[in-house]
Protein backbone atom coordinates (compact mmCIF):
# COMPACT_ATOMS: atom_id res chain seq x y z
CA UNK A 1 0.00 0.00 0.00
CA UNK A 2 1.09 3.53 -0.76
CA UNK A 3 0.42 4.93 2.74
CA UNK A 4 2.59 4.11 5.76
CA UNK A 5 2.30 4.48 9.51
CA UNK A 6 3.65 7.55 11.22
CA UNK A 7 7.32 7.40 12.22
CA UNK A 8 7.84 7.92 15.97
CA UNK A 9 11.24 9.64 15.41
CA UNK A 10 9.74 12.34 13.23
CA UNK A 11 11.01 15.92 13.83
CA UNK A 12 8.35 18.22 12.40
CA UNK A 13 10.30 21.48 12.72
CA UNK A 14 13.36 20.01 11.00
CA UNK A 15 11.22 18.43 8.28
CA UNK A 16 9.33 21.66 7.60
CA UNK A 17 12.66 23.47 7.34
CA UNK A 18 13.84 20.88 4.83
CA UNK A 19 10.62 21.23 2.85
CA UNK A 20 11.04 25.01 2.76
CA UNK A 21 14.55 24.38 1.36
CA UNK A 22 12.92 22.08 -1.24
CA UNK A 23 14.86 19.01 -0.04
CA UNK A 24 13.31 15.83 -1.50
CA UNK A 25 14.17 13.74 1.58
CA UNK A 26 12.31 16.17 3.85
CA UNK A 27 9.33 16.14 1.47
CA UNK A 28 9.33 12.34 1.55
CA UNK A 29 9.46 12.38 5.36
CA UNK A 30 6.54 14.80 5.54
CA UNK A 31 4.59 12.71 3.04
CA UNK A 32 5.32 9.46 4.89
CA UNK A 33 4.30 10.98 8.20
CA UNK A 34 1.13 12.73 7.02
CA UNK A 35 -0.13 10.47 4.22
CA UNK A 36 -2.64 8.54 6.35
CA UNK A 37 -3.95 11.74 7.93
CA UNK A 38 -4.31 13.28 4.47
CA UNK A 39 -6.08 10.25 3.08
CA UNK A 40 -8.54 10.18 5.98
CA UNK A 41 -9.40 13.81 5.30
CA UNK A 42 -9.80 13.26 1.56
CA UNK A 43 -11.84 10.07 1.92
CA UNK A 44 -14.66 12.19 3.35
CA UNK A 45 -14.82 14.08 0.05
CA UNK A 46 -14.23 11.22 -2.36
CA UNK A 47 -16.36 8.44 -3.81
CA UNK A 48 -13.53 5.89 -3.53
CA UNK A 49 -9.87 5.31 -2.65
CA UNK A 50 -8.65 6.32 -6.10
CA UNK A 51 -10.30 9.74 -5.90
CA UNK A 52 -8.97 10.19 -2.37
CA UNK A 53 -5.43 9.33 -3.46
CA UNK A 54 -5.67 11.85 -6.31
CA UNK A 55 -6.83 14.49 -3.84
CA UNK A 56 -3.96 13.56 -1.50
CA UNK A 57 -1.45 13.91 -4.33
CA UNK A 58 -2.88 17.29 -5.32
CA UNK A 59 -2.90 18.33 -1.67
CA UNK A 60 0.74 17.42 -1.09
CA UNK A 61 1.74 19.38 -4.18
CA UNK A 62 -0.08 22.37 -2.65
CA UNK A 63 1.60 21.76 0.71
CA UNK A 64 5.07 21.66 -0.86
CA UNK A 65 4.41 24.66 -3.11
CA UNK A 66 2.98 26.74 -0.26
CA UNK A 67 5.06 25.56 2.72
CA UNK A 68 6.68 29.01 2.87
CA UNK A 69 3.24 30.44 3.75
CA UNK A 70 2.98 28.22 6.83
CA UNK A 71 3.17 30.34 9.98
CA UNK A 72 5.04 28.46 12.70
CA UNK A 73 2.81 30.15 15.30
CA UNK A 74 -0.05 28.08 13.91
CA UNK A 75 -0.49 24.36 14.61
CA UNK A 76 0.89 22.57 11.55
CA UNK A 77 -1.81 19.86 11.59
CA UNK A 78 -4.53 22.53 11.32
CA UNK A 79 -2.76 24.28 8.43
CA UNK A 80 -2.16 20.94 6.71
CA UNK A 81 -5.82 19.91 7.17
CA UNK A 82 -6.97 23.20 5.62
CA UNK A 83 -4.72 22.63 2.60
CA UNK A 84 -6.09 19.09 2.16
CA UNK A 85 -9.73 20.25 2.47
CA UNK A 86 -9.02 22.94 -0.12
CA UNK A 87 -7.43 20.33 -2.40
CA UNK A 88 -10.60 18.24 -2.07
CA UNK A 89 -12.75 21.27 -2.91
CA UNK A 90 -10.55 22.04 -5.92
CA UNK A 91 -10.97 18.43 -7.05
CA UNK A 92 -14.74 18.78 -6.67
CA UNK A 93 -14.76 21.98 -8.74
CA UNK A 94 -12.59 20.45 -11.44
CA UNK A 95 -14.47 17.16 -11.78
CA UNK A 96 -18.01 18.06 -10.78
CA UNK A 97 -18.44 21.63 -11.97
CA UNK A 98 -21.52 20.81 -14.00
CA UNK A 99 -23.37 19.30 -11.08
CA UNK A 100 -26.41 21.31 -10.05
CA UNK A 101 -27.18 22.23 -6.50
CA UNK A 102 -30.66 21.80 -5.09
CA UNK A 103 -32.54 24.96 -4.22
CA UNK A 104 -33.91 25.32 -0.71
CA UNK A 105 -37.49 25.33 -1.99
CA UNK A 106 -36.93 21.74 -3.16
CA UNK A 107 -35.54 20.54 0.16
CA UNK A 108 -37.52 19.08 2.99
CA UNK A 109 -36.76 18.83 6.65
CA UNK A 110 -35.53 15.51 7.97
CA UNK A 111 -35.85 14.39 11.51
CA UNK A 112 -32.40 13.24 12.64
CA UNK A 113 -32.12 10.25 14.90
CA UNK A 114 -28.60 10.13 16.34
CA UNK A 115 -29.23 6.68 17.92
CA UNK A 116 -28.57 5.04 14.57
CA UNK A 117 -25.02 6.32 14.43
CA UNK A 118 -24.20 4.76 17.80
CA UNK A 119 -24.92 1.33 16.32
CA UNK A 120 -22.39 1.67 13.50
CA UNK A 121 -18.63 1.85 13.10
CA UNK A 122 -16.90 4.86 11.58
CA UNK A 123 -15.96 2.74 8.54
CA UNK A 124 -19.59 1.77 7.97
CA UNK A 125 -20.69 5.40 8.17
CA UNK A 126 -17.88 6.45 5.80
CA UNK A 127 -19.08 3.90 3.24
CA UNK A 128 -22.47 5.59 3.20
CA UNK A 129 -20.95 9.08 3.00
CA UNK A 130 -18.88 7.96 0.00
CA UNK A 131 -22.06 6.77 -1.75
CA UNK A 132 -23.54 10.27 -1.68
CA UNK A 133 -23.48 12.31 -4.87
CA UNK A 134 -20.43 14.58 -5.13
CA UNK A 135 -22.46 17.66 -4.17
CA UNK A 136 -24.12 16.04 -1.16
CA UNK A 137 -20.85 14.45 -0.02
CA UNK A 138 -18.92 17.71 -0.27
CA UNK A 139 -21.52 19.85 1.47
CA UNK A 140 -22.07 17.21 4.18
CA UNK A 141 -18.34 16.82 4.84
CA UNK A 142 -17.66 20.55 4.91
CA UNK A 143 -20.56 21.20 7.28
CA UNK A 144 -20.87 18.17 9.54
CA UNK A 145 -17.34 16.84 9.61
CA UNK A 146 -15.20 19.95 9.19
CA UNK A 147 -17.57 22.43 10.83
CA UNK A 148 -17.70 25.14 8.17
CA UNK A 149 -20.70 27.48 8.27
CA UNK A 150 -23.24 27.63 5.43
CA UNK A 151 -21.82 31.02 4.47
CA UNK A 152 -18.26 29.68 4.29
CA UNK A 153 -19.34 26.65 2.25
CA UNK A 154 -21.34 28.83 -0.13
CA UNK A 155 -18.27 30.99 -0.70
CA UNK A 156 -15.97 27.99 -1.19
CA UNK A 157 -18.28 26.34 -3.70
CA UNK A 158 -19.59 29.48 -5.39
CA UNK A 159 -23.26 28.80 -4.61
CA UNK A 160 -25.95 30.37 -2.46
CA UNK A 161 -26.38 29.64 1.23
CA UNK A 162 -29.85 28.28 0.54
CA UNK A 163 -28.35 25.81 -1.93
CA UNK A 164 -25.91 24.67 0.76
CA UNK A 165 -28.72 24.23 3.29
CA UNK A 166 -30.90 22.36 0.79
CA UNK A 167 -28.14 19.98 -0.22
CA UNK A 168 -27.20 19.37 3.40
CA UNK A 169 -30.81 18.50 4.23
CA UNK A 170 -31.01 16.12 1.29
CA UNK A 171 -27.63 14.54 2.14
CA UNK A 172 -28.75 13.89 5.70
CA UNK A 173 -32.06 12.47 4.49
CA UNK A 174 -30.31 10.11 2.09
CA UNK A 175 -27.83 8.98 4.76
CA UNK A 176 -30.60 8.43 7.28
CA UNK A 177 -32.60 6.42 4.76
CA UNK A 178 -29.61 4.20 3.91
CA UNK A 179 -28.58 3.75 7.53
CA UNK A 180 -32.11 2.82 8.63
CA UNK A 181 -32.37 0.25 5.84
CA UNK A 182 -28.92 -1.13 6.66
CA UNK A 183 -29.66 -1.46 10.37
CA UNK A 184 -33.03 -3.00 9.59
CA UNK A 185 -31.28 -5.66 7.48
CA UNK A 186 -28.69 -6.22 10.20
CA UNK A 187 -31.33 -6.81 12.86
CA UNK A 188 -32.91 -9.55 10.70
CA UNK A 189 -29.65 -11.48 10.46
Backbone as CSV, one residue per row, in Angstrom:
resi,resn,N_x,N_y,N_z,CA_x,CA_y,CA_z,C_x,C_y,C_z
1,UNK,0.839,-1.192,0.000,0.000,0.000,0.000,0.875,1.242,0.000
2,UNK,0.410,2.282,-0.509,1.091,3.527,-0.760,1.205,4.391,0.501
3,UNK,0.382,4.138,1.516,0.419,4.931,2.737,1.039,4.120,3.873
4,UNK,1.884,4.775,4.673,2.592,4.106,5.760,2.172,4.686,7.104
5,UNK,2.569,3.979,8.166,2.296,4.476,9.508,3.241,5.618,9.846
6,UNK,2.829,6.418,10.800,3.652,7.549,11.222,4.906,7.066,11.945
7,UNK,6.029,7.695,11.618,7.321,7.404,12.220,7.405,8.092,13.579
8,UNK,7.785,7.360,14.622,7.837,7.922,15.969,9.020,8.871,16.150
9,UNK,10.047,8.796,15.301,11.235,9.638,15.408,11.133,10.888,14.540
10,UNK,9.975,11.231,14.141,9.739,12.339,13.227,9.974,13.677,13.921
11,UNK,10.751,14.567,13.317,11.014,15.920,13.833,10.338,16.910,12.886
12,UNK,9.160,17.375,13.273,8.348,18.223,12.405,9.063,19.522,12.030
13,UNK,9.653,20.191,12.995,10.302,21.480,12.719,11.442,21.308,11.720
14,UNK,12.246,20.292,11.914,13.360,20.015,10.999,12.832,19.661,9.611
15,UNK,11.789,18.858,9.565,11.215,18.434,8.282,10.608,19.617,7.538
16,UNK,9.900,20.477,8.244,9.326,21.664,7.601,10.445,22.542,7.043
17,UNK,11.508,22.698,7.812,12.658,23.469,7.336,13.238,22.870,6.066
18,UNK,13.344,21.557,6.029,13.839,20.880,4.826,12.897,21.057,3.648
19,UNK,11.598,21.026,3.925,10.619,21.232,2.846,10.701,22.664,2.317
20,UNK,10.905,23.622,3.204,11.044,25.011,2.764,12.283,25.182,1.888
21,UNK,13.322,24.342,2.164,14.554,24.375,1.365,14.427,23.498,0.121
22,UNK,13.222,22.927,-0.079,12.918,22.083,-1.243,13.763,20.809,-1.288
23,UNK,14.070,20.252,-0.113,14.859,19.012,-0.045,13.926,17.813,-0.217
24,UNK,14.180,16.984,-1.233,13.310,15.831,-1.496,13.180,14.867,-0.315
25,UNK,14.245,14.652,0.443,14.166,13.736,1.581,13.203,14.267,2.645
26,UNK,13.237,15.565,2.885,12.309,16.175,3.846,10.872,16.060,3.335
27,UNK,10.668,16.273,2.042,9.330,16.145,1.468,8.817,14.715,1.606
28,UNK,9.718,13.750,1.393,9.334,12.344,1.545,8.963,12.050,3.002
29,UNK,9.748,12.587,3.933,9.459,12.376,5.364,8.090,12.959,5.728
30,UNK,7.832,14.162,5.251,6.539,14.796,5.538,5.402,13.970,4.927
31,UNK,5.605,13.535,3.691,4.589,12.711,3.039,4.363,11.419,3.820
32,UNK,5.443,10.726,4.166,5.316,9.456,4.892,4.589,9.646,6.219
33,UNK,4.883,10.745,6.892,4.296,10.982,8.203,2.825,11.381,8.119
34,UNK,2.477,12.170,7.114,1.128,12.731,7.025,0.215,12.064,5.996
35,UNK,0.669,11.076,5.284,-0.127,10.470,4.216,-1.447,9.870,4.720
36,UNK,-1.406,9.138,5.826,-2.640,8.542,6.351,-3.622,9.612,6.809
37,UNK,-3.111,10.618,7.476,-3.947,11.736,7.926,-4.597,12.411,6.720
38,UNK,-3.800,12.656,5.691,-4.314,13.285,4.473,-5.374,12.418,3.812
39,UNK,-5.120,11.132,3.742,-6.082,10.250,3.079,-7.399,10.209,3.859
40,UNK,-7.311,10.186,5.180,-8.539,10.183,5.981,-9.357,11.445,5.756
41,UNK,-8.694,12.562,5.590,-9.400,13.811,5.297,-10.066,13.709,3.928
42,UNK,-9.302,13.290,2.940,-9.795,13.262,1.556,-10.857,12.193,1.317
43,UNK,-10.823,11.119,2.075,-11.842,10.071,1.916,-13.244,10.610,2.179
44,UNK,-13.350,11.611,3.046,-14.663,12.194,3.347,-15.243,12.931,2.147
45,UNK,-14.394,13.313,1.214,-14.823,14.083,0.049,-14.825,13.258,-1.229
46,UNK,-14.379,12.029,-1.154,-14.229,11.219,-2.365,-15.251,10.094,-2.417
47,UNK,-15.443,9.568,-3.622,-16.356,8.444,-3.808,-15.635,7.114,-3.585
48,UNK,-14.293,7.125,-3.659,-13.526,5.886,-3.528,-12.065,6.206,-3.209
49,UNK,-11.284,5.145,-2.994,-9.870,5.308,-2.648,-9.081,6.015,-3.740
50,UNK,-9.401,5.720,-4.991,-8.648,6.315,-6.104,-8.828,7.834,-6.133
51,UNK,-10.050,8.291,-5.958,-10.297,9.737,-5.902,-9.568,10.350,-4.716
52,UNK,-9.636,9.670,-3.575,-8.973,10.188,-2.373,-7.468,10.304,-2.597
53,UNK,-6.878,9.300,-3.218,-5.435,9.332,-3.462,-5.063,10.455,-4.428
54,UNK,-5.918,10.728,-5.397,-5.669,11.845,-6.308,-5.745,13.168,-5.553
55,UNK,-6.723,13.284,-4.661,-6.832,14.486,-3.839,-5.608,14.647,-2.936
56,UNK,-5.153,13.539,-2.364,-3.964,13.563,-1.504,-2.754,14.040,-2.296
57,UNK,-2.585,13.499,-3.485,-1.450,13.910,-4.326,-1.515,15.405,-4.636
58,UNK,-2.691,15.861,-5.036,-2.875,17.288,-5.315,-2.607,18.122,-4.065
59,UNK,-3.081,17.616,-2.930,-2.896,18.327,-1.671,-1.435,18.443,-1.272
60,UNK,-0.686,17.353,-1.445,0.737,17.422,-1.092,1.496,18.359,-2.020
61,UNK,1.112,18.422,-3.266,1.740,19.384,-4.180,1.488,20.798,-3.660
62,UNK,0.242,21.053,-3.213,-0.084,22.370,-2.655,0.705,22.634,-1.362
63,UNK,0.832,21.609,-0.528,1.603,21.762,0.711,3.043,22.143,0.377
64,UNK,3.665,21.396,-0.532,5.070,21.659,-0.861,5.252,23.007,-1.560
65,UNK,4.306,23.372,-2.404,4.410,24.659,-3.110,4.126,25.863,-2.210
66,UNK,3.390,25.628,-1.128,2.985,26.738,-0.257,3.557,26.643,1.157
67,UNK,4.513,25.763,1.371,5.062,25.558,2.716,5.658,26.848,3.285
68,UNK,6.127,27.729,2.409,6.677,29.014,2.872,5.597,29.889,3.506
69,UNK,4.358,29.653,3.185,3.243,30.435,3.751,2.826,29.942,5.133
70,UNK,3.318,28.754,5.510,2.975,28.218,6.826,3.580,29.100,7.916
71,UNK,2.744,29.520,8.856,3.174,30.345,9.976,3.436,29.415,11.160
72,UNK,4.667,29.386,11.632,5.045,28.458,12.704,4.309,28.738,14.015
73,UNK,3.626,29.871,14.119,2.809,30.153,15.302,1.512,29.345,15.271
74,UNK,1.172,28.865,14.109,-0.049,28.076,13.906,0.291,26.592,14.069
75,UNK,-0.669,25.807,14.504,-0.487,24.356,14.606,-0.392,23.800,13.189
76,UNK,0.671,23.057,12.906,0.888,22.565,11.548,-0.256,21.660,11.089
77,UNK,-0.727,20.782,11.969,-1.806,19.861,11.585,-3.041,20.611,11.099
78,UNK,-3.358,21.740,11.731,-4.527,22.530,11.317,-4.290,23.154,9.945
79,UNK,-3.095,23.692,9.732,-2.756,24.276,8.429,-2.797,23.191,7.353
80,UNK,-2.211,22.053,7.650,-2.163,20.936,6.711,-3.577,20.478,6.363
81,UNK,-4.432,20.344,7.382,-5.821,19.913,7.170,-6.544,20.890,6.252
82,UNK,-6.345,22.183,6.466,-6.974,23.198,5.619,-6.522,23.055,4.172
83,UNK,-5.241,22.817,3.968,-4.722,22.627,2.601,-5.371,21.404,1.962
84,UNK,-5.499,20.320,2.710,-6.095,19.090,2.156,-7.581,19.290,1.849
85,UNK,-8.306,19.969,2.729,-9.727,20.249,2.474,-9.853,21.102,1.208
86,UNK,-8.987,22.097,1.074,-9.019,22.940,-0.123,-8.665,22.147,-1.381
87,UNK,-7.751,21.192,-1.263,-7.427,20.330,-2.404,-8.645,19.495,-2.794
88,UNK,-9.385,19.008,-1.797,-10.600,18.238,-2.073,-11.659,19.117,-2.749
89,UNK,-11.792,20.350,-2.291,-12.754,21.271,-2.907,-12.340,21.581,-4.340
90,UNK,-11.040,21.793,-4.562,-10.547,22.040,-5.925,-10.834,20.839,-6.825
91,UNK,-10.667,19.639,-6.297,-10.965,18.427,-7.055,-12.456,18.397,-7.417
92,UNK,-13.295,18.734,-6.437,-14.739,18.783,-6.665,-15.059,19.760,-7.792
93,UNK,-14.500,20.973,-7.704,-14.760,21.984,-8.737,-14.305,21.514,-10.109
94,UNK,-13.155,20.886,-10.167,-12.586,20.448,-11.439,-13.390,19.309,-12.072
95,UNK,-13.827,18.364,-11.253,-14.466,17.161,-11.784,-15.988,17.163,-11.717
96,UNK,-16.550,18.066,-10.955,-18.013,18.062,-10.782,-18.601,19.446,-10.974
97,UNK,-17.992,20.252,-11.811,-18.437,21.634,-11.975,-19.805,21.755,-12.635
98,UNK,-20.221,20.744,-13.321,-21.521,20.814,-13.999,-22.666,20.258,-13.162
99,UNK,-22.353,19.838,-11.967,-23.374,19.297,-11.083,-24.213,20.445,-10.553
100,UNK,-25.516,20.258,-10.528,-26.406,21.313,-10.054,-26.727,21.119,-8.585
101,UNK,-26.808,22.240,-7.903,-27.182,22.229,-6.501,-28.693,22.343,-6.397
102,UNK,-29.236,21.732,-5.364,-30.664,21.796,-5.091,-30.990,23.134,-4.448
103,UNK,-32.094,23.718,-4.829,-32.545,24.957,-4.220,-33.289,24.626,-2.938
104,UNK,-33.277,25.546,-1.997,-33.913,25.319,-0.708,-35.398,25.005,-0.835
105,UNK,-36.050,25.581,-1.825,-37.486,25.331,-1.989,-37.772,23.869,-2.330
106,UNK,-36.745,23.152,-2.818,-36.934,21.737,-3.159,-36.541,20.802,-2.016
107,UNK,-35.985,21.362,-0.973,-35.545,20.543,0.159,-36.707,20.320,1.118
108,UNK,-36.530,19.365,1.968,-37.520,19.083,2.990,-36.775,18.760,4.271
109,UNK,-37.413,19.060,5.364,-36.762,18.828,6.651,-36.770,17.342,6.977
110,UNK,-35.686,16.910,7.581,-35.534,15.513,7.969,-35.335,15.467,9.468
111,UNK,-36.026,14.573,10.084,-35.848,14.388,11.509,-34.632,13.495,11.711
112,UNK,-33.624,14.012,12.414,-32.402,13.244,12.642,-32.547,12.382,13.879
113,UNK,-32.102,11.158,13.771,-32.116,10.251,14.900,-30.682,9.785,15.119
114,UNK,-30.013,10.395,16.080,-28.598,10.131,16.343,-28.367,8.711,16.879
115,UNK,-29.396,8.034,17.367,-29.235,6.683,17.916,-28.672,5.724,16.876
116,UNK,-29.025,5.930,15.626,-28.566,5.035,14.568,-27.048,5.041,14.445
117,UNK,-26.460,6.206,14.594,-25.017,6.318,14.429,-24.256,5.583,15.517
118,UNK,-24.844,5.476,16.694,-24.198,4.763,17.801,-24.101,3.272,17.529
119,UNK,-24.891,2.761,16.620,-24.916,1.335,16.319,-23.961,0.947,15.186
120,UNK,-23.237,1.930,14.666,-22.393,1.673,13.496,-20.952,2.086,13.762
121,UNK,-20.038,1.464,13.009,-18.632,1.848,13.097,-18.386,3.058,12.200
122,UNK,-17.274,3.719,12.412,-16.897,4.858,11.583,-16.742,4.420,10.131
123,UNK,-16.142,3.245,9.908,-15.957,2.744,8.537,-17.294,2.507,7.843
124,UNK,-18.268,1.985,8.572,-19.587,1.769,7.975,-20.241,3.094,7.591
125,UNK,-20.122,4.081,8.465,-20.692,5.397,8.173,-19.988,6.021,6.974
126,UNK,-18.648,5.899,6.923,-17.883,6.452,5.803,-18.293,5.833,4.469
127,UNK,-18.613,4.547,4.473,-19.075,3.904,3.238,-20.341,4.580,2.716
128,UNK,-21.241,4.914,3.616,-22.468,5.592,3.204,-22.183,7.008,2.720
129,UNK,-21.301,7.722,3.416,-20.947,9.081,2.995,-20.351,9.048,1.589
130,UNK,-19.510,8.062,1.311,-18.879,7.963,-0.004,-19.878,7.632,-1.109
131,UNK,-21.027,7.074,-0.757,-22.058,6.770,-1.751,-22.859,8.005,-2.163
132,UNK,-22.805,9.055,-1.352,-23.544,10.270,-1.679,-23.055,10.849,-3.001
133,UNK,-23.908,11.618,-3.648,-23.480,12.305,-4.867,-22.343,13.259,-4.496
134,UNK,-21.542,13.667,-5.460,-20.430,14.583,-5.134,-20.873,15.857,-4.405
135,UNK,-21.984,16.438,-4.822,-22.464,17.660,-4.172,-22.851,17.376,-2.730
136,UNK,-23.680,16.371,-2.517,-24.123,16.045,-1.164,-22.932,15.698,-0.271
137,UNK,-22.017,14.877,-0.787,-20.847,14.446,-0.020,-19.988,15.648,0.378
138,UNK,-19.765,16.555,-0.551,-18.919,17.710,-0.274,-19.564,18.639,0.746
139,UNK,-20.820,18.958,0.542,-21.520,19.852,1.472,-21.620,19.201,2.851
140,UNK,-21.956,17.924,2.903,-22.066,17.213,4.180,-20.727,17.218,4.912
141,UNK,-19.662,16.880,4.209,-18.340,16.816,4.841,-17.878,18.183,5.328
142,UNK,-18.074,19.199,4.505,-17.663,20.546,4.912,-18.437,21.013,6.140
143,UNK,-19.723,20.728,6.180,-20.562,21.196,7.284,-20.441,20.327,8.529
144,UNK,-20.762,19.057,8.380,-20.874,18.175,9.539,-19.510,17.733,10.063
145,UNK,-18.627,17.368,9.180,-17.340,16.836,9.609,-16.340,17.947,9.923
146,UNK,-16.220,18.916,9.025,-15.201,19.946,9.188,-15.711,21.216,9.850
147,UNK,-17.010,21.336,10.044,-17.565,22.428,10.829,-17.625,23.800,10.177
148,UNK,-17.581,23.839,8.852,-17.701,25.135,8.175,-19.155,25.603,8.220
149,UNK,-19.353,26.911,8.260,-20.702,27.478,8.265,-21.276,27.421,6.849
150,UNK,-22.589,27.616,6.750,-23.235,27.635,5.432,-22.666,28.759,4.574
151,UNK,-22.382,29.881,5.197,-21.819,31.023,4.472,-20.444,30.679,3.915
152,UNK,-19.613,30.060,4.737,-18.263,29.680,4.290,-18.332,28.657,3.150
153,UNK,-19.209,27.683,3.282,-19.345,26.650,2.247,-19.832,27.275,0.951
154,UNK,-20.814,28.157,1.059,-21.342,28.825,-0.133,-20.232,29.578,-0.854
155,UNK,-19.389,30.257,-0.103,-18.269,30.994,-0.695,-17.275,30.033,-1.347
156,UNK,-16.935,28.967,-0.656,-15.972,27.994,-1.187,-16.444,27.377,-2.494
157,UNK,-17.742,27.064,-2.547,-18.276,26.343,-3.701,-18.905,27.262,-4.745
158,UNK,-19.024,28.533,-4.435,-19.591,29.482,-5.388,-21.077,29.293,-5.615
159,UNK,-21.807,28.990,-4.534,-23.263,28.800,-4.613,-23.920,29.638,-3.516
160,UNK,-25.236,29.617,-3.488,-25.954,30.366,-2.460,-26.015,29.578,-1.151
161,UNK,-26.234,30.304,-0.063,-26.383,29.637,1.230,-27.604,28.719,1.237
162,UNK,-28.652,29.131,0.567,-29.851,28.284,0.538,-29.569,26.984,-0.212
163,UNK,-28.727,27.036,-1.219,-28.350,25.806,-1.928,-27.551,24.893,-1.012
164,UNK,-26.687,25.471,-0.208,-25.912,24.674,0.758,-26.858,24.012,1.750
165,UNK,-27.771,24.790,2.314,-28.725,24.226,3.288,-29.564,23.118,2.663
166,UNK,-30.045,23.353,1.459,-30.895,22.362,0.791,-30.135,21.063,0.537
167,UNK,-28.914,21.179,0.066,-28.136,19.982,-0.221,-27.728,19.258,1.053
168,UNK,-27.511,20.000,2.118,-27.201,19.367,3.398,-28.412,18.600,3.924
169,UNK,-29.578,19.181,3.807,-30.812,18.498,4.234,-30.998,17.213,3.434
170,UNK,-30.821,17.302,2.133,-31.007,16.116,1.288,-29.929,15.063,1.557
171,UNK,-28.696,15.492,1.822,-27.627,14.537,2.140,-27.950,13.797,3.432
172,UNK,-28.394,14.525,4.431,-28.752,13.894,5.701,-29.928,12.938,5.527
173,UNK,-30.895,13.335,4.730,-32.061,12.474,4.490,-31.630,11.178,3.817
174,UNK,-30.773,11.287,2.815,-30.310,10.108,2.090,-29.510,9.196,3.024
175,UNK,-28.619,9.776,3.810,-27.832,8.981,4.756,-28.730,8.285,5.770
176,UNK,-29.693,9.022,6.294,-30.596,8.434,7.276,-31.395,7.285,6.660
177,UNK,-31.842,7.470,5.453,-32.602,6.423,4.757,-31.730,5.163,4.596
178,UNK,-30.512,5.333,4.116,-29.610,4.197,3.909,-29.246,3.508,5.221
179,UNK,-28.986,4.312,6.243,-28.585,3.748,7.533,-29.743,2.984,8.167
180,UNK,-30.953,3.532,8.089,-32.115,2.821,8.631,-32.314,1.488,7.918
181,UNK,-32.204,1.486,6.603,-32.367,0.248,5.839,-31.268,-0.746,6.194
182,UNK,-30.059,-0.269,6.321,-28.918,-1.128,6.662,-29.112,-1.761,8.041
183,UNK,-29.475,-0.945,9.026,-29.656,-1.463,10.372,-30.862,-2.407,10.450
184,UNK,-31.865,-2.118,9.653,-33.025,-3.002,9.593,-32.613,-4.382,9.071
185,UNK,-31.787,-4.390,8.019,-31.285,-5.659,7.479,-30.395,-6.387,8.482
186,UNK,-29.595,-5.632,9.216,-28.686,-6.220,10.202,-29.456,-6.869,11.346
187,UNK,-30.555,-6.270,11.736,-31.334,-6.812,12.857,-32.047,-8.100,12.476
188,UNK,-32.239,-8.326,11.173,-32.911,-9.546,10.698,-31.949,-10.709,10.568
189,UNK,-30.650,-10.425,10.632,-29.651,-11.485,10.463,-29.470,-12.263,11.734
